[in-house]
């Protein structure tokens, strides 16, 4: 016997009331701008967010320590020289003020040093390594800010003008860049030392000479692509000036390229300053730089390794954090990485 057909309920074909079906077409996701959507994706990158927090903490600690008198006191005291790290309340070898002498661990904080605490130890002149490391970190971050400034001013402006004008103007401007690229930064720095004294001004001028070139080339390439897009052609047909088009139409579309390249320029500038100070043509004594501290520490690394490890770790953390954050920003601003 054939199966009986299942009967439908009586209200199966009743008409829907007015407006009851409108929610089916409703967009539930919130409307996000490009920057908000990029920030949402950046927050999902745990490594990039940790790097961002570390950099913020380094900025706050390095520049905030300038307001603390004890952190600015780096006067020499031969009675307190070469003391190991000593942190109050911590009784762990390496952080309790003890060191190994003659095969035995002894307390180095005796006599005049009994009431002192050097969290990162002291150097060969009895200066606080914590204060000097924070000072050197400030110099590195200042160099980072300077490199960012020249990237965002000279590099962006040069690249937009070269790409927008095109023709002979672009050819001449690109030949100038090629000539500047053929001169190594170290040669530029040595030539500047013949005119200026070693120090931050000479390093800033050396960075200003070539650090913006990579930004200019990337911005030029993107400008050449964007200037033939429909929205730019429409703006030109409406009679908008080149300056207005650059600020209103080109810059917003170049934001991702500018931010990403800036984040990769910063660690290169920091390393350049540290390298110059390490070989003795950067920040002069008695001022402290991370490169200077590493150079001084490596001379006694076999017996007092902390004098080199501390600034080396801080420099490594700075450069790694900027690179990881740059990778995270590149992924966040890349539309192809959308989920």
C-alpha positions as CSV (number, residue, x, y, z in Angstrom):
1,X,0.0,0.0,0.0
2,X,1.3,3.4,-1.0
3,X,2.5,5.7,1.8
4,X,0.1,8.4,2.7
5,X,1.3,11.8,1.8
6,X,2.1,14.0,4.7
7,X,-0.4,16.8,5.0
8,X,0.7,20.4,5.2
9,X,-0.6,22.6,8.0
10,X,-3.4,24.9,7.1
11,X,-1.3,28.1,7.7
12,X,1.6,27.0,5.4
13,X,0.6,29.4,2.6
14,X,-0.7,32.3,4.6
15,X,0.5,35.6,3.2
16,X,3.3,37.4,5.2
17,X,2.4,40.7,6.9
18,X,3.8,43.9,5.5
19,X,7.4,44.5,6.7
20,X,7.9,41.1,8.3
21,X,10.4,40.0,5.6
22,X,12.6,43.2,5.6
23,X,15.0,41.8,8.3
24,X,16.0,39.1,5.9
25,X,17.8,41.7,3.7
26,X,19.3,43.6,6.6
27,X,23.1,43.8,6.8
28,X,24.2,42.7,10.2
29,X,27.9,43.6,10.0
30,X,28.8,47.2,11.0
31,X,30.1,49.7,8.4
32,X,33.9,50.1,8.8
33,X,36.2,52.5,7.1
34,X,39.5,51.3,5.7
35,X,41.5,52.4,8.7
36,X,39.0,50.9,11.2
37,X,39.1,47.6,9.3
38,X,42.9,47.6,9.2
39,X,43.0,48.3,13.0
40,X,40.5,45.4,13.5
41,X,42.8,43.0,11.7
42,X,45.9,44.4,13.4
43,X,44.4,43.7,16.8
44,X,44.1,40.0,15.8
45,X,47.8,39.8,15.3
46,X,49.0,39.1,18.8
47,X,52.7,39.5,18.0
48,X,52.2,42.9,16.4
49,X,50.1,44.1,19.4
50,X,52.7,42.8,21.9
51,X,55.4,44.7,19.9
52,X,53.2,47.8,19.9
53,X,52.8,47.6,23.7
54,X,56.5,47.1,24.2
55,X,57.4,50.1,22.1
56,X,54.9,52.3,23.9
57,X,56.4,51.2,27.3
58,X,59.9,51.9,26.0
59,X,58.8,55.4,24.9
60,X,57.2,56.1,28.2
61,X,60.1,54.7,30.4
62,X,62.9,56.3,28.3
63,X,61.4,59.8,28.1
64,X,59.7,59.6,31.5
65,X,63.0,58.8,33.1
66,X,64.3,62.2,32.0
67,X,62.0,63.8,34.6
68,X,63.6,61.7,37.5
69,X,66.7,63.4,38.9
70,X,68.3,60.1,40.0
71,X,68.0,58.7,36.4
72,X,69.9,61.8,35.1
73,X,72.8,61.4,37.5
74,X,75.5,59.6,35.6
75,X,78.5,61.2,37.4
76,X,81.6,59.0,37.8
77,X,82.4,57.3,41.1
78,X,85.5,55.1,41.0
79,X,84.5,53.5,44.4
80,X,81.4,52.0,42.7
81,X,82.9,50.7,39.5
82,X,82.1,47.4,37.9
83,X,79.4,46.4,40.3
84,X,77.0,43.6,39.2
85,X,73.2,44.2,39.0
86,X,71.5,44.4,42.4
87,X,67.7,44.7,42.7
88,X,66.1,45.1,46.1
89,X,64.2,42.1,47.4
90,X,65.6,39.7,44.8
91,X,68.0,37.0,45.9
92,X,68.8,35.4,42.6
93,X,72.4,35.1,41.3
94,X,73.0,37.7,38.7
95,X,70.5,40.1,40.3
96,X,71.5,40.1,44.0
97,X,74.8,41.9,43.7
98,X,77.1,38.8,43.8
99,X,79.7,37.7,41.4
100,X,82.1,34.8,41.1
101,X,85.7,35.4,42.2
102,X,88.3,32.7,42.6
103,X,85.7,30.0,42.0
104,X,83.4,31.4,44.8
105,X,80.4,33.6,44.7
106,X,81.0,36.8,46.8
107,X,79.0,39.9,47.6
108,X,80.4,42.8,45.6
109,X,78.4,45.4,47.5
110,X,80.7,46.0,50.4
111,X,82.2,49.0,52.0
112,X,81.2,52.2,50.2
113,X,78.8,50.3,48.0
114,X,76.8,48.6,50.8
115,X,73.9,51.0,50.6
116,X,73.7,51.3,46.8
117,X,71.5,49.4,44.3
118,X,72.4,49.4,40.6
119,X,69.6,47.5,38.9
120,X,71.7,47.0,35.7
121,X,75.1,47.3,37.5
122,X,77.7,50.0,37.0
123,X,80.4,50.5,34.4
124,X,84.2,50.9,34.8
125,X,83.7,54.5,36.0
126,X,81.0,53.7,38.5
127,X,78.2,55.1,36.5
128,X,74.7,53.6,36.7
129,X,74.1,51.4,33.7
130,X,70.3,51.7,34.0
131,X,70.4,55.5,33.7
132,X,72.9,55.3,30.8
133,X,70.8,52.6,29.1
134,X,67.7,54.7,29.4
135,X,69.6,57.7,28.0
136,X,70.9,55.6,25.1
137,X,67.3,54.4,24.4
138,X,66.1,58.0,24.3
139,X,68.8,58.7,21.7
140,X,67.7,55.7,19.6
141,X,64.0,56.7,19.8
142,X,64.9,60.3,18.9
143,X,66.7,58.9,15.8
144,X,63.5,56.9,15.1
145,X,61.4,60.1,15.2
146,X,63.9,62.0,13.0
147,X,63.9,59.2,10.4
148,X,60.1,59.2,10.5
149,X,60.0,62.9,10.0
150,X,62.2,62.9,6.9
151,X,60.3,59.9,5.5
152,X,57.0,61.7,5.9
153,X,58.2,65.0,4.5
154,X,61.0,64.8,2.0
155,X,60.3,61.2,0.9
156,X,56.6,61.5,0.4
157,X,56.7,64.9,-1.2
158,X,59.6,63.9,-3.5
159,X,57.9,60.7,-4.6
160,X,54.5,62.4,-5.3
161,X,56.1,65.2,-7.3
162,X,58.2,62.8,-9.3
163,X,55.3,60.4,-10.1
164,X,52.8,63.2,-10.7
165,X,54.9,65.3,-13.1
166,X,56.4,62.4,-15.0
167,X,58.3,63.0,-18.2
168,X,61.6,64.9,-18.0
169,X,61.0,66.0,-14.4
170,X,60.6,62.4,-13.3
171,X,63.7,61.3,-15.2
172,X,65.9,64.1,-13.7
173,X,64.5,63.4,-10.1
174,X,65.2,59.7,-10.4
175,X,68.7,60.2,-11.7
176,X,69.4,62.3,-8.6
177,X,68.2,59.5,-6.4
178,X,70.4,57.0,-8.2
179,X,73.4,59.2,-7.7
180,X,72.6,59.6,-4.0
181,X,72.2,55.8,-3.7
182,X,75.6,55.2,-5.1
183,X,77.2,57.0,-2.1
184,X,77.3,54.8,1.0
185,X,75.9,56.2,4.3
186,X,79.2,55.6,6.1
187,X,81.1,57.7,3.5
188,X,78.6,60.5,4.0
189,X,79.1,60.3,7.8
190,X,82.9,60.5,7.5
191,X,82.6,63.5,5.2
192,X,80.3,65.2,7.7
193,X,82.8,64.6,10.5
194,X,85.2,66.8,8.5
195,X,82.8,69.6,8.8
196,X,80.8,68.9,12.0
197,X,81.8,67.4,15.4
198,X,80.7,63.9,16.1
199,X,77.3,63.8,17.7
200,X,73.5,63.8,17.1
201,X,73.5,66.7,14.6
202,X,75.9,64.9,12.3
203,X,74.0,61.7,12.5
204,X,70.7,63.5,11.8
205,X,72.2,65.1,8.7
206,X,73.5,61.8,7.5
207,X,70.0,60.2,8.0
208,X,68.4,63.2,6.3
209,X,70.7,62.7,3.3
210,X,69.6,59.2,2.3
211,X,67.0,57.7,4.6
212,X,64.0,59.0,2.6
213,X,65.1,57.6,-0.7
214,X,63.3,54.3,-0.4
215,X,60.1,56.0,0.6
216,X,60.3,58.3,-2.4
217,X,60.7,55.5,-4.8
218,X,57.8,53.5,-3.4
219,X,55.5,56.6,-3.3
220,X,56.5,57.4,-6.9
221,X,55.6,53.9,-8.1
222,X,52.2,54.1,-6.4
223,X,51.6,57.6,-7.7
224,X,52.3,56.5,-11.3
225,X,49.6,53.8,-10.8
226,X,47.1,56.0,-9.1
227,X,47.3,59.1,-11.3
228,X,45.6,57.2,-14.2
229,X,42.7,55.9,-12.0
230,X,39.2,57.2,-12.7
231,X,38.8,59.2,-9.5
232,X,41.9,61.2,-10.2
233,X,41.0,61.8,-13.8
234,X,37.5,62.9,-12.6
235,X,39.1,65.4,-10.2
236,X,41.4,66.8,-12.9
237,X,38.4,67.2,-15.2
238,X,36.6,69.2,-12.5
239,X,39.6,71.6,-12.4
240,X,41.1,70.7,-9.1
241,X,44.6,71.8,-8.6
242,X,47.5,69.4,-8.3
243,X,48.1,70.2,-4.7
244,X,44.5,69.5,-3.8
245,X,44.5,66.3,-5.7
246,X,47.7,65.2,-3.9
247,X,46.2,65.9,-0.4
248,X,42.6,64.9,-1.1
249,X,43.0,61.9,-3.4
250,X,46.6,60.6,-3.5
251,X,47.7,60.7,0.1
252,X,44.7,58.8,1.5
253,X,45.4,56.0,-1.0
254,X,49.1,56.1,-0.1
255,X,48.6,55.8,3.6
256,X,49.3,52.1,3.9
257,X,52.5,52.2,1.8
258,X,53.7,55.2,3.8
259,X,53.0,53.7,7.2
260,X,54.5,50.3,6.4
261,X,57.7,51.6,4.8
262,X,58.1,54.0,7.8
263,X,58.0,51.1,10.2
264,X,60.8,49.4,8.3
265,X,62.9,52.5,8.0
266,X,63.0,53.1,11.8
267,X,65.0,50.0,12.8
268,X,67.5,50.7,10.0
269,X,68.0,54.2,11.3
270,X,68.4,53.0,14.9
271,X,71.0,50.4,13.8
272,X,72.8,53.0,11.7
273,X,73.2,55.2,14.8
274,X,74.2,52.3,17.0
275,X,76.8,51.2,14.5
276,X,78.3,54.6,14.2
277,X,78.6,54.9,18.0
278,X,80.0,51.4,18.2
279,X,82.9,52.3,15.9
280,X,83.5,55.6,17.6
281,X,82.2,58.2,15.2
282,X,78.7,58.5,16.6
283,X,77.6,60.0,19.9
284,X,80.8,61.2,21.7
285,X,81.6,60.6,25.4
286,X,80.5,61.2,28.0
287,X,77.0,61.0,26.4
288,X,75.7,57.4,26.2
289,X,74.3,55.6,23.2
290,X,73.3,52.0,23.0
291,X,76.1,51.5,20.4
292,X,78.6,53.2,22.8
293,X,77.5,51.0,25.7
294,X,77.8,47.9,23.6
295,X,81.3,49.0,22.5
296,X,82.4,49.6,26.1
297,X,80.8,46.4,27.3
298,X,82.4,44.1,24.8
299,X,85.9,45.1,26.1
300,X,85.2,43.4,29.4
301,X,82.6,40.9,28.2
302,X,84.6,37.9,29.4
303,X,84.5,39.0,33.0
304,X,81.6,41.4,33.2
305,X,79.1,40.2,30.6
306,X,76.2,42.2,31.9
307,X,77.8,45.5,30.7
308,X,77.3,44.4,27.1
309,X,74.2,42.2,27.5
310,X,72.0,44.9,28.9
311,X,72.3,47.5,26.0
312,X,72.5,44.7,23.4
313,X,69.2,43.2,24.6
314,X,67.5,46.7,24.7
315,X,68.7,47.4,21.1
316,X,67.6,44.0,19.9
317,X,64.1,44.4,21.5
318,X,63.8,47.8,19.9
319,X,64.6,46.6,16.4
320,X,62.7,43.3,16.6
321,X,59.6,45.1,17.9
322,X,59.6,47.6,15.1
323,X,60.1,44.9,12.5
324,X,57.3,42.7,13.9
325,X,55.0,45.7,14.1
326,X,55.9,46.6,10.5
327,X,55.0,43.0,9.4
328,X,51.7,43.3,11.3
329,X,50.9,46.6,9.6
330,X,51.7,45.2,6.2
331,X,49.3,42.3,6.8
332,X,46.6,44.6,8.2
333,X,46.7,47.1,5.3
334,X,46.8,44.4,2.7
335,X,43.3,44.0,1.3
336,X,44.1,40.5,0.1
337,X,44.4,39.3,3.7
338,X,40.8,40.0,4.4
339,X,39.0,37.0,5.9
